[in-house]
Amino acid sequence: MAGNDLGSLLGSLLGGGGAGQGGSGGAGGILGSLLGALAGGGQGSGGAGGGQNPLGGLLDMLTRSGLADQAQSWIGTGDNKPVDGAQIAQALPDETLQQVARDAGVSPQQAADEIAQSLPQAVDKLTPGGTLPQGGSLEDIIRAQKL
């Protein structure tokens, strides 16, 4: 589905395979599943997609969960501040994390850890000018940023 296409695009943006994952697309697959879930399935996501691409909704969610400094560091042009799986698990709606874990064939904790490891780099690459892209689909934004 769309999550798989998005996962492939994110995987190529992140430089190929995933860190530690064998199965379906590694880091790109997990991020694709996450962003696809936020874009399509509004179950408890609090309007994460609300008029913007799901990346913007995800960053808003992280900001509301107390991770504003980290999220801003990924968008900005400086160093990326780290985040851990527990912080990601707390920031995301439980149903969304469960869905991402099911899609990836891993535990929710493994999914949160993988998201925590790959999300800073993905956001950094999607915002090379230090601003979140507006308009267009997330797939179009990813294609436009590929080097």
N, C-alpha and C positions, 0 to 999 in steps of 0.2 A: 504493500500500500504506500501511501504518501510518506509515512514514517520511514520506510525502507529507502525510498528515494532521497529523503532528507538526510538519513543516516549515511548513505553513500557520499552525498555531497559534503557533509560534515567530516566524514572520514578522510576524504581526499584533502579537505582544507587543513585538517590536523596532521597530514603527512602519512596517511595510510592506516595501517592496522591499529588495534587498540592496545592499551597498556594492560597486559595480563589477561585479556579476554580472548578466547578462542572463537567461539560461536559466530554470531551474526553481526559482524561489523564493528565489534569492539567499541571504543569510545564514541565514534561517530554514530554507531547504531543506537547506543544508549541515549546520546544527546538528541538524535533524530526522533527517537520514541518519546522522549520527554517533551520536546518542542511540539511534536505532532499531537500529543495528548493535551497540551495546554492550548493549542490552536483549535482542535476539533472537539474534544470532549469537555464541556464546561463543568463536569461533575465536581462541584465544590471548589473550582479553581478561582472563584471570586472575580470573574471577568478578566482573567489573565490575558485574553486575546483582545479585549475591549477596544476595537478600532485601531489596533497597532499590530505589528508582527509579534509572534509569541515570544521572541527574544526580549522585546521591551516589557512584555507582561511578566516574564520570568524575572527580569532585573527589578521590576517594581515589587514583586513578591519577596525577593531577597532583601530589598531595601526596607520593606515593612517588617521584616523579621530580624532587623538589627545588623544586617550585613551591608549597609550602605557604603562603608569605607572600602570593603573588598570589591563590591560591584563597580564602584567608581574607579578603582585602580585598574580594573580590567578594561574599562572603556577609555580611560586616559592613556597618555603616551608614556608614562613612567613604568616602574616595576609593578608586576601583578602581585597583590597580596593573596596569600593562600587562604583556603577555606577547607574545612574537613567534612567528612561524611555525616557526622552527627549534626553539624550546622545545616547542611543541605536537607537532611531528613526532617529537621525541625521546621525549615522554611517551606517545604513543599506540602501540598495537601496529601494526606496519607493515601487516598485513592489513586492519586497520580503516581506516587512512588511505587505503589503496588502494581499498577498497570505497566510501568516502565520495567520493573523487575520481571514480571511475567513475560513481557515481550522479549527481554534479553535472556531469559532462562537463568537468572541469578536471584539471589536473595535481595530483599529490599535494602539491606545494609551494604551489600556489594554494589548495588546500583547507585546508592548515595555516594559511596566512596569513589566510584568511577566518575560520576558527575562532578564531584569535588575536584578530582584530579584533572579532568579535561575541560571543564567549563571556563576557567580563567583564560586558557589559551585560545579556545574557540571565540569567546567574546572579544579578546584582544585582536584576533585576526579579522573579525567582522567589523571592527571599529578602528581602522588604521588611522583615521584622521582625528581620533579622540572624541567622536560624536556617534551616537546611535543612529544608523540609517533610518530614514522615514520613508513610508510608502513602498509599494511593491511587495511581492510575496517574499518570504524568507528564502525560498529557493533562488529567486532572482538576485537577492542581496548576496547570497553565498557565491553564486556564479560570478557576480560582478567583482567580488573581492579575491577570487582565485588568481594566484600569480602565475 
